[in-house]
Amino acid sequence: MNKRRGIILAITGASFWGTSGVAVQYLYQHTQINSIWLVSLRLLCAGFLLALWSHFKFKGEMKSLLQNKKTWPELLPFSIIGVGGSQFTYFMAVQYSNASTATVIQFLSPLFIIGFMLLVKHVLPKRIEVVSVLVAIFGTIILVTNGHIDHLSLSANAIVWGLAAAFCTAMEVVIPVKLMKQYQTLPITGVSMLFCGLFLAPVFFVIPWPQLTIFEWSLIAYIIIGGTLFAYLFFLASIRYIPSSTTGMLGAFEPLVATALTVILLGTHLSIFALLGGALIIIATLIQSFPLEKIIKILKKAS
């Protein structure tokens, strides 16, 4: 029962992230909304809601986090590069491509984590990680060339912003390693979002507020509440009931949902090569989440 609950929570959280990307694409297609304005509003509102939830859920955590001077060297870059950077670069990738493609390219973040561990920590990748890197690179080549090596099917802006989103997403994992050992994930995320939102708040006085319909404002509300607050709460809650490796694999529902809704609701055309390349990138991520080495050890013992 608990395992089933964890699976449902993980799928729901990932699906909320995927649908929020589709909502962002709709806004780009039908309005003149500014990316930095939208990101600032999302971070400020979602950060406030997450921080408020954390205040009641984990009493004293945020106060301890903010008062501890030793946390700031990690908290500041995590807020700006990890949380804020991943949001802005992802939105820009959606603007220059579509929600499906941006989400899939963002799934290349494990490659940057492996590269960081190799170059900075001098930790050699495992064989399974090397395999996943090769699969991801092959999938990326197919995705960006649409099966024709002599030209790119995506614009340079789409590729650059997509890879930047993958890098910043990787930094969300790499930067707060010590923080995650001392504090709960939710208070750290809420404080970081709120801090970054306050940092970007001056854009509301510089960039004119867009003229939007009630439906378009409701999409923004969904991006903030469903695509951020509920997505984080459900996804993090799933870790209580299922292993983190399983949660990581179920995270693949994010690009799957984004792809399905992008095609069905927004009429975005995705070629066979785009779908194949995206599938390979997702598979590469799943390979790293799959406990293959444990299974091999079990099989060896059994034989």
LUMLOTI-221356 format. One record per residue: residue number from 1; residue in three letters; chain; x, y, z of N, C-alpha, C, CB in turn. Coordinates in steps of 0.1 Angstrom, whole numbers, plus 5000, padded with zeros to 4 digits. Glycine has a CB too. Layout:
<filos>
NUM,ALA,A,X,Y,Z,X,Y,Z,X,Y,Z,X,Y,Z
...
</filos>
This chain:
<filos>
1,MET,A,5008,4988,5000,5000,5000,5000,5009,5013,5000,4991,5000,5012
2,ASN,A,5019,5013,5009,5028,5024,5009,5036,5026,4997,5038,5023,5021
3,LYS,A,5040,5015,4991,5047,5015,4978,5039,5021,4967,5052,5002,4974
4,ARG,A,5026,5017,4967,5017,5022,4956,5015,5037,4959,5003,5015,4957
5,ARG,A,5014,5041,4971,5012,5055,4974,5024,5063,4969,5010,5057,4989
6,GLY,A,5036,5058,4972,5048,5065,4967,5049,5066,4952,5060,5057,4973
7,ILE,A,5045,5056,4945,5045,5056,4931,5036,5066,4925,5042,5042,4925
8,ILE,A,5024,5067,4931,5014,5076,4927,5018,5091,4929,5000,5074,4934
9,LEU,A,5024,5093,4941,5029,5106,4944,5040,5111,4935,5034,5106,4959
10,ALA,A,5050,5102,4932,5061,5105,4923,5056,5108,4909,5071,5093,4922
11,ILE,A,5046,5100,4904,5041,5102,4890,5033,5115,4890,5032,5090,4886
12,THR,A,5025,5118,4900,5017,5130,4901,5027,5142,4901,5008,5130,4913
13,GLY,A,5037,5142,4909,5046,5153,4910,5053,5156,4897,5057,5151,4921
14,ALA,A,5058,5145,4890,5065,5146,4877,5055,5151,4867,5071,5133,4873
15,SER,A,5042,5147,4867,5032,5151,4858,5029,5166,4859,5019,5143,4859
16,PHE,A,5029,5171,4872,5027,5185,4874,5037,5193,4867,5026,5188,4889
17,TRP,A,5050,5189,4869,5061,5196,4862,5059,5196,4847,5074,5190,4866
18,GLY,A,5056,5184,4842,5054,5183,4827,5043,5192,4822,5051,5169,4823
19,THR,A,5031,5192,4829,5020,5200,4824,5023,5215,4826,5008,5197,4832
20,SER,A,5031,5219,4836,5034,5233,4837,5043,5238,4825,5042,5236,4850
21,GLY,A,5051,5230,4820,5059,5233,4808,5050,5236,4796,5069,5222,4805
22,VAL,A,5039,5228,4795,5030,5229,4784,5022,5242,4786,5020,5217,4784
23,ALA,A,5019,5246,4798,5012,5259,4801,5021,5270,4797,5008,5259,4816
24,VAL,A,5034,5269,4800,5043,5280,4796,5044,5281,4781,5058,5277,4802
25,GLN,A,5044,5270,4774,5045,5271,4759,5032,5277,4754,5046,5257,4753
26,TYR,A,5020,5274,4759,5008,5281,4755,5009,5296,4757,4996,5275,4763
27,LEU,A,5014,5300,4768,5015,5315,4771,5024,5321,4760,5020,5317,4785
28,TYR,A,5035,5315,4757,5044,5320,4747,5038,5321,4733,5057,5312,4746
29,GLN,A,5029,5311,4730,5023,5311,4717,5012,5321,4716,5018,5297,4714
30,HIS,A,5005,5325,4727,4993,5333,4726,4994,5347,4732,4982,5325,4732
31,THR,A,5005,5349,4739,5007,5362,4745,5021,5368,4743,5004,5361,4761
32,GLN,A,5023,5380,4747,5036,5386,4746,5043,5387,4759,5035,5401,4740
33,ILE,A,5041,5376,4767,5046,5376,4781,5062,5375,4781,5040,5364,4789
34,ASN,A,5068,5382,4790,5082,5382,4791,5088,5371,4800,5087,5396,4796
35,SER,A,5098,5364,4796,5103,5352,4803,5108,5356,4817,5114,5346,4795
36,ILE,A,5116,5366,4818,5122,5370,4831,5111,5375,4841,5132,5381,4830
37,TRP,A,5100,5381,4835,5089,5385,4843,5081,5373,4849,5079,5394,4835
38,LEU,A,5079,5363,4840,5072,5351,4844,5080,5343,4854,5069,5343,4832
39,VAL,A,5093,5342,4852,5101,5334,4861,5101,5341,4875,5115,5333,4856
40,SER,A,5102,5354,4875,5103,5362,4887,5090,5360,4895,5105,5377,4885
41,LEU,A,5079,5361,4888,5066,5359,4895,5064,5345,4901,5054,5362,4885
42,ARG,A,5069,5335,4893,5068,5321,4897,5077,5319,4910,5072,5312,4886
43,LEU,A,5089,5324,4909,5098,5321,4921,5093,5329,4933,5112,5326,4917
44,LEU,A,5088,5341,4931,5084,5349,4943,5072,5342,4950,5081,5363,4939
45,CYS,A,5062,5339,4941,5049,5333,4947,5051,5319,4952,5038,5334,4936
46,ALA,A,5058,5311,4944,5060,5297,4948,5069,5296,4960,5065,5289,4936
47,GLY,A,5079,5305,4960,5089,5305,4971,5082,5309,4984,5100,5315,4968
48,PHE,A,5073,5318,4983,5065,5323,4995,5056,5311,5000,5056,5335,4992
49,LEU,A,5050,5304,4991,5041,5293,4995,5049,5282,5001,5033,5288,4983
50,LEU,A,5060,5278,4995,5068,5267,5000,5075,5271,5013,5079,5264,4990
51,ALA,A,5079,5283,5015,5085,5288,5027,5074,5288,5038,5091,5302,5026
52,LEU,A,5062,5292,5035,5051,5292,5045,5048,5278,5049,5039,5299,5039
53,TRP,A,5047,5269,5039,5045,5255,5043,5056,5249,5051,5043,5246,5030
54,SER,A,5068,5252,5048,5080,5247,5056,5080,5252,5070,5092,5251,5049
55,HIS,A,5075,5265,5072,5075,5271,5085,5066,5263,5094,5070,5285,5084
56,PHE,A,5055,5258,5090,5046,5250,5098,5050,5235,5098,5032,5252,5093
57,LYS,A,5055,5230,5087,5059,5216,5087,5072,5213,5094,5060,5212,5072
58,PHE,A,5082,5222,5092,5095,5219,5099,5098,5232,5107,5106,5217,5088
59,LYS,A,5092,5232,5119,5094,5244,5128,5109,5246,5131,5085,5242,5140
60,GLY,A,5113,5259,5130,5127,5262,5133,5137,5260,5123,5130,5255,5146
61,GLU,A,5134,5252,5112,5144,5249,5102,5148,5261,5094,5138,5238,5092
62,MET,A,5139,5269,5090,5142,5281,5082,5150,5291,5090,5130,5287,5076
63,LYS,A,5146,5293,5102,5153,5302,5111,5168,5298,5113,5146,5304,5124
64,SER,A,5169,5285,5115,5183,5280,5117,5191,5281,5104,5182,5265,5121
65,LEU,A,5184,5278,5093,5191,5279,5080,5196,5293,5076,5181,5274,5069
66,LEU,A,5187,5303,5079,5191,5317,5076,5201,5323,5086,5178,5325,5076
67,GLN,A,5200,5319,5099,5209,5324,5109,5223,5318,5109,5203,5323,5122
68,ASN,A,5224,5306,5103,5237,5300,5102,5245,5306,5091,5235,5284,5100
69,LYS,A,5256,5313,5094,5264,5320,5084,5272,5310,5075,5274,5329,5091
70,LYS,A,5274,5297,5080,5281,5287,5072,5272,5282,5061,5285,5276,5081
71,THR,A,5259,5284,5061,5251,5279,5050,5251,5288,5038,5237,5277,5055
72,TRP,A,5254,5301,5040,5253,5311,5029,5262,5308,5017,5255,5324,5034
73,PRO,A,5274,5303,5019,5283,5300,5007,5277,5290,4997,5296,5296,5011
74,GLU,A,5268,5281,5003,5261,5272,4994,5247,5277,4990,5260,5258,5001
75,LEU,A,5240,5284,5000,5226,5288,4998,5225,5298,4987,5221,5294,5011
76,LEU,A,5235,5308,4986,5234,5318,4976,5236,5313,4962,5245,5329,4979
77,PRO,A,5247,5306,4959,5248,5300,4945,5237,5290,4942,5261,5294,4943
78,PHE,A,5232,5283,4952,5221,5273,4949,5209,5281,4945,5218,5265,4961
79,SER,A,5206,5292,4952,5194,5300,4948,5195,5306,4935,5193,5311,4959
80,ILE,A,5207,5313,4931,5208,5320,4919,5211,5311,4907,5219,5330,4920
81,ILE,A,5220,5302,4908,5224,5293,4897,5215,5281,4896,5239,5288,4898
82,GLY,A,5213,5274,4907,5205,5262,4907,5190,5265,4905,5207,5255,4920
83,VAL,A,5184,5271,4915,5169,5273,4915,5165,5283,4904,5164,5277,4928
84,GLY,A,5170,5295,4905,5167,5306,4896,5172,5303,4882,5172,5319,4901
85,GLY,A,5184,5298,4881,5190,5296,4868,5182,5285,4860,5204,5292,4869
86,SER,A,5179,5274,4867,5172,5263,4861,5158,5267,4856,5171,5251,4870
87,GLN,A,5151,5276,4864,5138,5280,4860,5139,5289,4847,5131,5288,4871
88,PHE,A,5148,5299,4847,5149,5309,4836,5154,5302,4823,5158,5320,4840
89,THR,A,5164,5294,4824,5169,5287,4812,5159,5277,4806,5182,5280,4815
90,TYR,A,5152,5271,4815,5141,5261,4810,5130,5269,4803,5135,5253,4822
91,PHE,A,5126,5280,4808,5115,5288,4802,5120,5293,4788,5111,5300,4811
92,MET,A,5133,5298,4788,5138,5302,4775,5139,5291,4765,5152,5309,4777
93,ALA,A,5143,5279,4770,5144,5267,4761,5130,5264,4755,5149,5255,4768
94,VAL,A,5119,5265,4763,5106,5263,4759,5102,5274,4748,5096,5264,4770
95,GLN,A,5106,5286,4751,5103,5297,4742,5109,5295,4728,5108,5311,4748
96,TYR,A,5121,5290,4727,5128,5288,4714,5126,5274,4708,5143,5290,4716
97,SER,A,5119,5265,4715,5116,5252,4710,5101,5248,4713,5126,5241,4715
98,ASN,A,5100,5240,4723,5086,5236,4728,5088,5229,4741,5078,5227,4718
99,ALA,A,5077,5227,4748,5078,5221,4762,5084,5207,4762,5064,5221,4768
100,SER,A,5081,5199,4752,5086,5185,4751,5101,5185,4749,5079,5178,4739
101,THR,A,5106,5193,4739,5120,5193,4736,5128,5199,4747,5123,5201,4723
102,ALA,A,5123,5210,4753,5130,5216,4764,5132,5207,4776,5123,5229,4768
103,THR,A,5121,5200,4779,5121,5190,4791,5130,5179,4788,5107,5185,4793
104,VAL,A,5130,5174,4776,5139,5162,4773,5154,5166,4774,5136,5157,4759
105,ILE,A,5157,5178,4768,5171,5183,4769,5175,5185,4783,5173,5195,4760
106,GLN,A,5166,5190,4791,5169,5192,4805,5173,5179,4812,5157,5199,4812
107,PHE,A,5168,5168,4807,5170,5155,4813,5185,5151,4811,5161,5145,4807
108,LEU,A,5193,5159,4804,5207,5156,4802,5215,5160,4814,5212,5163,4790
109,SER,A,5208,5165,4824,5215,5170,4836,5225,5160,4843,5205,5175,4846
110,PRO,A,5221,5147,4843,5230,5137,4849,5244,5137,4842,5225,5123,4848
111,LEU,A,5245,5140,4829,5258,5141,4822,5267,5152,4828,5256,5144,4807
112,PHE,A,5261,5163,4832,5268,5174,4838,5273,5170,4852,5260,5187,4838
113,ILE,A,5264,5162,4859,5268,5158,4873,5280,5148,4872,5256,5151,4880
114,ILE,A,5279,5139,4862,5291,5130,4860,5303,5137,4856,5287,5119,4849
115,GLY,A,5302,5147,4848,5313,5156,4844,5319,5163,4856,5310,5165,4833
116,PHE,A,5310,5168,4864,5315,5176,4876,5322,5166,4885,5303,5182,4883
117,MET,A,5317,5155,4888,5324,5145,4897,5337,5141,4891,5315,5133,4899
118,LEU,A,5339,5140,4878,5351,5136,4872,5361,5148,4872,5349,5132,4857
119,LEU,A,5357,5160,4868,5367,5171,4867,5370,5178,4880,5361,5181,4857
120,VAL,A,5360,5179,4889,5362,5186,4902,5365,5176,4913,5349,5194,4905
121,LYS,A,5358,5166,4914,5360,5156,4925,5370,5145,4922,5347,5150,4930
122,HIS,A,5373,5144,4909,5382,5134,4904,5377,5120,4907,5396,5135,4910
123,VAL,A,5364,5118,4906,5358,5105,4907,5354,5099,4894,5345,5106,4916
124,LEU,A,5360,5088,4891,5358,5082,4878,5344,5076,4877,5368,5070,4875
125,PRO,A,5337,5078,4865,5324,5073,4864,5323,5058,4864,5317,5078,4851
126,LYS,A,5312,5052,4868,5310,5037,4868,5307,5033,4853,5299,5033,4877
127,ARG,A,5309,5020,4851,5306,5015,4837,5292,5019,4832,5309,5000,4836
128,ILE,A,5282,5017,4842,5269,5020,4838,5267,5035,4835,5259,5016,4849
129,GLU,A,5274,5043,4841,5273,5058,4838,5279,5061,4825,5280,5066,4849
130,VAL,A,5290,5054,4821,5297,5056,4808,5287,5052,4797,5310,5048,4807
131,VAL,A,5280,5041,4799,5270,5036,4789,5259,5046,4788,5264,5022,4794
132,SER,A,5254,5051,4799,5243,5061,4799,5247,5074,4792,5238,5064,4813
133,VAL,A,5260,5078,4794,5265,5090,4787,5265,5088,4772,5279,5094,4792
134,LEU,A,5270,5077,4767,5270,5074,4753,5256,5073,4747,5277,5060,4750
135,VAL,A,5247,5067,4754,5233,5066,4749,5227,5081,4749,5224,5057,4759
136,ALA,A,5230,5089,4759,5224,5102,4759,5230,5111,4748,5227,5109,4773
137,ILE,A,5243,5110,4746,5249,5117,4735,5243,5113,4721,5265,5115,4735
138,PHE,A,5242,5100,4719,5236,5096,4707,5222,5101,4705,5236,5080,4706
139,GLY,A,5214,5100,4716,5200,5105,4715,5200,5120,4713,5193,5102,4728
140,THR,A,5209,5128,4719,5209,5142,4716,5213,5146,4702,5220,5149,4726
141,ILE,A,5222,5138,4696,5226,5140,4682,5213,5138,4673,5237,5131,4678
142,ILE,A,5206,5127,4676,5194,5124,4668,5184,5135,4670,5188,5111,4672
143,LEU,A,5182,5140,4682,5172,5150,4685,5175,5163,4678,5171,5152,4700
144,VAL,A,5187,5168,4679,5190,5181,4674,5192,5182,4659,5203,5187,4681
145,THR,A,5195,5170,4653,5197,5169,4638,5185,5163,4631,5209,5161,4635
146,ASN,A,5176,5158,4638,5164,5151,4633,5168,5140,4623,5155,5162,4625
147,GLY,A,5179,5133,4626,5184,5122,4618,5192,5126,4607,5172,5114,4613
148,HIS,A,5194,5139,4604,5203,5143,4593,5215,5150,4599,5195,5153,4584
149,ILE,A,5226,5144,4599,5238,5149,4606,5244,5162,4599,5249,5138,4605
150,ASP,A,5240,5164,4587,5246,5176,4580,5239,5189,4584,5245,5174,4565
151,HIS,A,5228,5189,4592,5222,5202,4596,5214,5200,4609,5213,5207,4585
152,LEU,A,5212,5211,4616,5204,5211,4629,5190,5213,4626,5210,5221,4638
153,SER,A,5181,5206,4633,5167,5207,4633,5162,5217,4643,5160,5194,4634
154,LEU,A,5170,5220,4653,5167,5230,4664,5175,5242,4662,5169,5224,4678
155,SER,A,5170,5253,4666,5178,5266,4665,5189,5265,4675,5169,5278,4667
156,ALA,A,5200,5274,4672,5211,5274,4682,5206,5279,4695,5222,5284,4676
157,ASN,A,5196,5288,4696,5191,5293,4708,5185,5282,4717,5181,5304,4706
158,ALA,A,5177,5274,4710,5170,5262,4716,5180,5253,4723,5161,5255,4707
159,ILE,A,5191,5250,4715,5201,5240,4720,5209,5246,4732,5211,5237,4709
160,VAL,A,5213,5259,4730,5221,5266,4741,5213,5267,4754,5225,5279,4736
161,TRP,A,5200,5272,4753,5192,5273,4765,5188,5260,4771,5179,5281,4761
162,GLY,A,5186,5250,4762,5183,5236,4767,5195,5230,4775,5179,5227,4756
163,LEU,A,5207,5232,4769,5218,5227,4776,5221,5235,4789,5231,5227,4767
164,ALA,A,5219,5248,4789,5220,5256,4801,5210,5252,4811,5218,5271,4797
165,ALA,A,5198,5248,4807,5188,5243,4817,5193,5230,4823,5175,5241,4810
166,ALA,A,5199,5221,4815,5204,5208,4820,5216,5211,4830,5209,5199,4809
167,PHE,A,5224,5221,4827,5236,5224,4835,5231,5229,4849,5245,5234,4829
168,CYS,A,5221,5239,4848,5216,5245,4861,5209,5235,4869,5207,5257,4857
169,THR,A,5201,5226,4863,5195,5215,4870,5204,5206,4877,5186,5207,4860
170,ALA,A,5216,5204,4870,5226,5196,4877,5232,5203,4889,5238,5193,4866
171,MET,A,5233,5216,4888,5238,5224,4899,5229,5224,4911,5241,5238,4894
172,GLU,A,5216,5222,4908,5206,5220,4919,5210,5208,4928,5192,5219,4914
173,VAL,A,5216,5198,4922,5220,5186,4929,5234,5187,4935,5219,5174,4920
174,VAL,A,5243,5193,4927,5257,5194,4931,5260,5204,4942,5265,5197,4919
175,ILE,A,5254,5216,4941,5258,5227,4950,5254,5224,4965,5251,5240,4945
176,PRO,A,5241,5220,4967,5237,5220,4981,5239,5207,4988,5222,5223,4982
177,VAL,A,5250,5200,4985,5253,5187,4991,5253,5187,5006,5266,5181,4986
178,LYS,A,5261,5197,5012,5262,5198,5026,5249,5203,5033,5273,5208,5030
179,LEU,A,5242,5212,5026,5229,5217,5031,5219,5206,5032,5224,5228,5022
180,MET,A,5219,5197,5022,5209,5187,5023,5211,5177,5034,5209,5179,5009
181,LYS,A,5223,5176,5039,5227,5167,5050,5222,5173,5063,5241,5164,5050
182,GLN,A,5222,5187,5064,5218,5194,5076,5204,5197,5077,5227,5206,5077
183,TYR,A,5197,5200,5066,5184,5206,5066,5175,5198,5057,5184,5221,5063
184,GLN,A,5162,5199,5059,5152,5193,5050,5152,5200,5036,5138,5193,5056
185,THR,A,5148,5192,5026,5149,5197,5012,5139,5208,5010,5146,5186,5002
186,LEU,A,5127,5207,5016,5116,5217,5014,5119,5231,5019,5103,5212,5020
187,PRO,A,5124,5232,5031,5128,5246,5036,5139,5252,5027,5132,5245,5050
188,ILE,A,5149,5244,5023,5160,5249,5015,5154,5254,5002,5170,5238,5013
189,THR,A,5146,5246,4995,5140,5250,4982,5131,5262,4984,5132,5239,4977
190,GLY,A,5123,5263,4994,5114,5274,4996,5122,5287,4999,5105,5272,5008
191,VAL,A,5132,5287,5007,5140,5299,5010,5147,5303,4997,5150,5296,5021
192,SER,A,5153,5293,4990,5160,5297,4978,5151,5303,4967,5167,5284,4972
193,MET,A,5139,5298,4965,5130,5304,4956,5126,5318,4960,5118,5295,4954
194,LEU,A,5123,5319,4973,5119,5332,4978,5130,5342,4977,5114,5331,4992
195,PHE,A,5142,5338,4980,5153,5347,4979,5156,5352,4965,5166,5340,4985
196,CYS,A,5155,5342,4955,5158,5345,4941,5146,5354,4936,5159,5332,4933
197,GLY,A,5134,5351,4940,5123,5359,4936,5124,5373,4941,5110,5353,4941
198,LEU,A,5128,5376,4953,5130,5389,4958,5142,5396,4951,5133,5388,4973
199,PHE,A,5152,5388,4948,5163,5394,4940,5159,5399,4927,5174,5383,4939
200,LEU,A,5150,5392,4920,5145,5396,4907,5133,5405,4907,5142,5383,4899
201,ALA,A,5128,5408,4919,5115,5416,4920,5116,5430,4913,5112,5418,4935
202,PRO,A,5127,5436,4912,5127,5449,4905,5122,5449,4891,5141,5455,4905
203,VAL,A,5122,5437,4885,5118,5436,4871,5103,5440,4870,5120,5422,4865
204,PHE,A,5095,5438,4881,5081,5442,4880,5079,5457,4878,5074,5437,4893
205,PHE,A,5089,5465,4882,5088,5479,4880,5094,5484,4867,5095,5486,4892
206,VAL,A,5101,5475,4860,5108,5478,4848,5100,5473,4836,5123,5473,4848
207,ILE,A,5096,5460,4837,5089,5454,4826,5074,5456,4828,5092,5439,4825
208,PRO,A,5067,5461,4818,5052,5463,4819,5045,5450,4822,5047,5470,4807
209,TRP,A,5035,5450,4830,5027,5438,4833,5019,5435,4820,5017,5440,4845
210,PRO,A,5018,5422,4816,5011,5419,4804,4996,5420,4805,5015,5405,4799
211,GLN,A,4989,5422,4794,4975,5422,4794,4970,5408,4791,4969,5432,4783
212,LEU,A,4965,5401,4801,4961,5387,4799,4946,5385,4802,4970,5379,4809
213,THR,A,4941,5374,4796,4927,5370,4799,4927,5363,4812,4922,5361,4787
214,ILE,A,4914,5360,4817,4913,5353,4829,4919,5339,4828,4898,5352,4833
215,PHE,A,4917,5333,4816,4922,5319,4814,4938,5319,4814,4918,5314,4800
216,GLU,A,4944,5330,4809,4958,5330,4809,4964,5333,4823,4963,5341,4799
217,TRP,A,4957,5341,4830,4961,5343,4844,4959,5330,4852,4952,5354,4851
218,SER,A,4949,5322,4849,4947,5309,4856,4958,5300,4852,4933,5303,4852
219,LEU,A,4964,5300,4840,4975,5292,4837,4987,5296,4845,4978,5293,4822
220,ILE,A,4989,5309,4847,5001,5313,4855,4999,5308,4870,5002,5329,4855
221,ALA,A,4986,5309,4875,4984,5304,4888,4987,5289,4889,4969,5307,4892
222,TYR,A,4983,5282,4878,4986,5267,4878,5001,5265,4878,4980,5261,4866
223,ILE,A,5009,5273,4870,5023,5271,4869,5029,5273,4883,5029,5281,4859
224,ILE,A,5024,5282,4891,5029,5285,4904,5025,5275,4914,5025,5299,4909
225,ILE,A,5012,5272,4915,5007,5263,4925,5008,5248,4921,4992,5266,4927
226,GLY,A,5003,5244,4909,5004,5230,4905,5018,5226,4901,4995,5228,4894
227,GLY,A,5024,5235,4891,5037,5231,4886,5049,5234,4894,5038,5239,4873
228,THR,A,5047,5240,4906,5058,5242,4915,5055,5237,4929,5061,5257,4916
229,LEU,A,5045,5243,4936,5042,5239,4949,5038,5224,4950,5031,5248,4955
230,PHE,A,5028,5220,4943,5023,5206,4944,5033,5196,4938,5010,5205,4937
231,ALA,A,5040,5201,4928,5050,5192,4921,5061,5188,4931,5056,5199,4909
232,TYR,A,5066,5198,4938,5077,5196,4948,5071,5188,4960,5083,5209,4953
233,LEU,A,5060,5191,4965,5054,5185,4977,5052,5170,4974,5041,5191,4981
234,PHE,A,5045,5167,4962,5042,5153,4959,5055,5145,4956,5033,5152,4947
235,PHE,A,5064,5151,4948,5076,5143,4945,5085,5140,4957,5084,5152,4934
236,LEU,A,5086,5150,4965,5095,5148,4977,5088,5139,4987,5098,5162,4984
237,ALA,A,5075,5139,4988,5067,5130,4997,5069,5116,4993,5052,5134,4997
238,SER,A,5070,5113,4980,5071,5100,4975,5084,5092,4980,5072,5100,4960
239,ILE,A,5094,5100,4984,5107,5094,4989,5104,5087,5002,5117,5105,4990
240,ARG,A,5094,5091,5009,5091,5084,5022,5087,5069,5020,5080,5091,5029
241,TYR,A,5081,5066,5008,5075,5053,5006,5083,5044,4996,5061,5055,5001
242,ILE,A,5091,5050,4987,5098,5043,4977,5113,5047,4977,5091,5044,4963
243,PRO,A,5122,5039,4972,5136,5043,4971,5138,5055,4962,5144,5031,4967
244,SER,A,5148,5063,4964,5151,5074,4956,5154,5070,4941,5163,5082,4961
245,SER,A,5159,5058,4939,5162,5053,4926,5149,5051,4918,5170,5040,4926
246,THR,A,5139,5046,4925,5125,5045,4919,5119,5058,4916,5116,5036,4928
247,THR,A,5120,5067,4925,5115,5081,4923,5122,5087,4911,5118,5090,4936
248,GLY,A,5135,5085,4910,5142,5091,4898,5137,5085,4885,5157,5088,4900
249,MET,A,5134,5072,4885,5129,5066,4873,5115,5071,4869,5129,5051,4874
250,LEU,A,5107,5073,4880,5093,5078,4877,5093,5093,4873,5085,5076,4890
251,GLY,A,5104,5099,4875,5106,5113,4871,5105,5114,4855,5118,5119,4875
252,ALA,A,5107,5103,4849,5106,5102,4834,5091,5106,4829,5110,5089,4829
253,PHE,A,5082,5105,4838,5068,5109,4834,5067,5124,4831,5058,5106,4846
254,GLU,A,5077,5132,4836,5077,5146,4832,5078,5149,4817,5088,5154,4840
255,PRO,A,5089,5144,4811,5089,5146,4796,5079,5138,4788,5103,5142,4791
256,LEU,A,5074,5127,4794,5064,5119,4787,5051,5127,4787,5062,5105,4794
257,VAL,A,5047,5132,4798,5035,5140,4799,5036,5153,4791,5031,5144,4814
258,ALA,A,5047,5159,4791,5050,5172,4784,5049,5169,4769,5064,5178,4787
259,THR,A,5054,5158,4764,5054,5154,4750,5040,5151,4746,5063,5142,4747
260,ALA,A,5032,5143,4753,5019,5139,4750,5010,5152,4749,5013,5129,4760
261,LEU,A,5010,5160,4759,5002,5172,4759,5006,5183,4749,5002,5178,4773
262,THR,A,5019,5183,4746,5023,5193,4736,5018,5189,4722,5039,5193,4735
263,VAL,A,5017,5176,4719,5012,5171,4706,4997,5172,4706,5017,5157,4704
264,ILE,A,4990,5168,4717,4976,5167,4717,4969,5180,4718,4971,5158,4728
265,LEU,A,4974,5188,4728,4967,5201,4731,4972,5213,4722,4968,5204,4745
266,LEU,A,4985,5213,4720,4991,5225,4713,4994,5222,4698,5003,5229,4720
267,GLY,A,4992,5210,4694,4994,5207,4680,5008,5207,4675,4986,5216,4671
268,THR,A,5017,5206,4684,5032,5206,4680,5035,5193,4673,5041,5208,4693
269,HIS,A,5042,5195,4661,5046,5183,4654,5060,5178,4658,5046,5186,4638
270,LEU,A,5061,5166,4662,5073,5160,4666,5076,5148,4656,5073,5155,4681
271,SER,A,5087,5148,4649,5091,5138,4640,5095,5125,4647,5102,5142,4631
272,ILE,A,5096,5114,4640,5100,5101,4645,5114,5102,4651,5100,5090,4634
273,PHE,A,5123,5110,4645,5136,5111,4650,5137,5119,4663,5145,5118,4639
274,ALA,A,5128,5130,4664,5127,5137,4676,5123,5129,4688,5118,5149,4674
275,LEU,A,5112,5120,4685,5107,5111,4695,5118,5101,4699,5094,5104,4691
276,LEU,A,5125,5096,4689,5135,5086,4691,5147,5091,4700,5141,5080,4678
277,GLY,A,5151,5103,4696,5162,5110,4703,5158,5113,4717,5166,5123,4696
278,GLY,A,5146,5118,4719,5141,5120,4733,5140,5108,4741,5127,5127,4732
279,ALA,A,5135,5097,4735,5134,5084,4742,5147,5079,4746,5127,5074,4733
280,LEU,A,5158,5081,4738,5171,5076,4742,5177,5084,4754,5181,5078,4730
281,ILE,A,5174,5097,4754,5178,5106,4765,5172,5101,4778,5176,5121,4762
282,ILE,A,5159,5099,4777,5151,5094,4789,5157,5081,4794,5136,5093,4786
283,ILE,A,5159,5072,4784,5165,5058,4787,5178,5060,4794,5166,5050,4775
284,ALA,A,5186,5069,4789,5200,5071,4795,5198,5075,4810,5207,5082,4787
285,THR,A,5188,5083,4813,5186,5087,4827,5181,5075,4835,5176,5099,4828
286,LEU,A,5172,5068,4829,5167,5056,4836,5178,5046,4839,5156,5049,4828
287,ILE,A,5188,5044,4830,5199,5035,4832,5206,5038,4845,5208,5035,4820
288,GLN,A,5208,5051,4847,5216,5055,4859,5207,5053,4872,5220,5070,4858
289,SER,A,5194,5053,4871,5186,5051,4883,5184,5036,4885,5172,5058,4880
290,PHE,A,5186,5028,4875,5183,5014,4877,5195,5007,4884,5182,5007,4863
291,PRO,A,5192,5000,4895,5203,4994,4903,5209,4981,4896,5197,4990,4917
292,LEU,A,5215,4983,4885,5220,4972,4877,5231,4964,4883,5225,4977,4863
293,GLU,A,5240,4972,4890,5251,4965,4897,5247,4956,4908,5261,4975,4902
294,LYS,A,5237,4960,4915,5231,4952,4926,5225,4939,4920,5221,4960,4934
295,ILE,A,5218,4941,4909,5212,4929,4903,5222,4919,4898,5203,4934,4891
296,ILE,A,5233,4925,4892,5244,4916,4888,5250,4908,4899,5255,4924,4881
297,LYS,A,5252,4915,4911,5258,4908,4923,5248,4897,4928,5260,4919,4934
298,ILE,A,5235,4900,4928,5225,4890,4932,5226,4878,4923,5211,4896,4932
299,LEU,A,5227,4881,4910,5227,4870,4900,5240,4861,4902,5226,4875,4886
300,LYS,A,5251,4868,4905,5263,4861,4907,5263,4852,4919,5275,4871,4908
301,LYS,A,5257,4857,4930,5255,4849,4942,5246,4837,4940,5250,4858,4954
302,ALA,A,5235,4840,4932,5225,4829,4929,5232,4818,4921,5213,4835,4922
303,SER,A,5241,4822,4912,5247,4812,4903,5259,4805,4910,5252,4818,4890
</filos>
